[in-house]
Amino acid sequence: MSPTEIRSNGTRTLGDTPDSIETLLDVLAHHPLNRMFERVFIENLGNGSWRFHGNFLTVSHVFDIRSDDPETVRLLTRAINANRRMPGFRSQPSAAKQWRAIRQMRGFK
């Protein structure tokens, strides 16, 4: 893998150039992540590679970034963890509660 691969970042359509990591860092600083996807915000892929994935509660800005660059990993991890401390993130129901509610609405137990 190259040091950083941006598979998606922003509201681009297929084939468009994704936003930069700096743009994602700005969105992370101002908009709460959607807690529904909290389990996959930061994933260790092994061998020093990490995946950062998610979307936001108040704006659509899907991101899927993979990196083994220590500085990129540090920046994204720090920004996502700071976002988790935002009031707009903490006031959301847990992902488990949100998924339970969706299953109940659809008639699953």
Buried (B, 14 or more C-beta within 10 A) or exposed (E): EEEBEBEBBBEEEEEEEBBEBEBBBBBBEEBBBBBBBBEEBBEEEEEEBBBBBBBBBEEEBBBBBBBBBEEBBEBBBEBBEEBBEBEBBEEBEEBEEBEBEEEEEEEEE
